[in-house]
Amino acid sequence: MFYTLLRLYNQKRLSKEGLLNAVRKRWITKEEYKEIAGEEYEE
């Protein structure tokens, strides 16, 4: 799932809000969120 979300985010087809939802749904970890978005995950 990480690589799919990374690709979508880089193509601007997924927003940061979408990434936050992915963390909440446990599709990716907080560390993976940081790697994709470039910022810390804040609850």
C-alpha positions in Angstrom: 0.0 0.0 0.0 2.9 2.3 0.8 4.1 2.5 -2.8 0.7 2.9 -4.2 0.0 5.9 -1.9 3.5 7.3 -2.6 2.8 7.2 -6.4 -0.6 8.8 -6.0 0.7 11.5 -3.8 3.6 12.3 -6.2 1.1 12.5 -9.1 -1.0 14.9 -7.0 -3.9 12.4 -7.1 -3.9 12.1 -3.3 -3.9 14.9 -0.8 -2.3 15.1 2.6 -5.7 14.6 4.1 -5.9 11.4 2.1 -2.6 10.3 3.6 -3.8 11.2 7.1 -6.9 9.0 6.5 -4.6 6.1 5.4 -2.7 6.3 8.7 -6.0 6.4 10.7 -7.1 3.3 8.8 -3.7 1.7 9.5 -2.9 1.3 5.8 0.5 3.0 6.4 2.5 3.8 9.5 3.2 7.2 10.9 6.8 6.8 9.8 5.7 6.0 6.2 3.5 9.1 6.3 6.5 11.2 7.2 8.5 9.6 4.3 5.7 10.4 1.8 4.5 13.8 3.1 7.9 15.1 4.4 6.4 16.1 7.8 5.5 14.5 11.1 2.1 12.9 11.6 0.0 14.9 14.0 -3.0 13.3 15.6 
